[in-house]
Amino acid sequence: MLGERERIEIARLWERKLRQDALGLPQAERHRNLEPDSAELIVADNIISHSLTSHVAHVRLRPGVESITLPFGKGLEVIRL
């Protein structure tokens, strides 16, 4: 289960993504800006819209890795290492 620190980081990244969408930033700029400040937490976008179930399954098989798919926008996968 995600802790309070992870929930705060997810909310911060999501708010940043919404601001970038509103500004109409190019896709490459959005992806660069969504990278987490720490290697402990990774957020991947478009998980649901691109049917990336094989990616999700691969990530979840790795020892010590936790992930959850959030149905925001086109789908966010939050991965904690």
LINJO-V894207 format. One line per field, one symbol per residue. phi: phi as a letter, one per 30 degrees, with the letter a starting at -180 (. if undefined). burial: b if it has 9 or more other C-alpha atoms within 8 Angstrom, else e. Layout:
phi = ???
burial = ???
//
This chain:
phi = .ddddddddddddddddddddddiddeddddddddddbddbbbccidddchddddddddddddiccbbccdchcjcccbcc
burial = eeeeebbeebeebeebbeebeeeeeeeeebeeebebeeeebbbeebbbeeebeeebeebbeeeebebebeeeebbbbbbbe
//
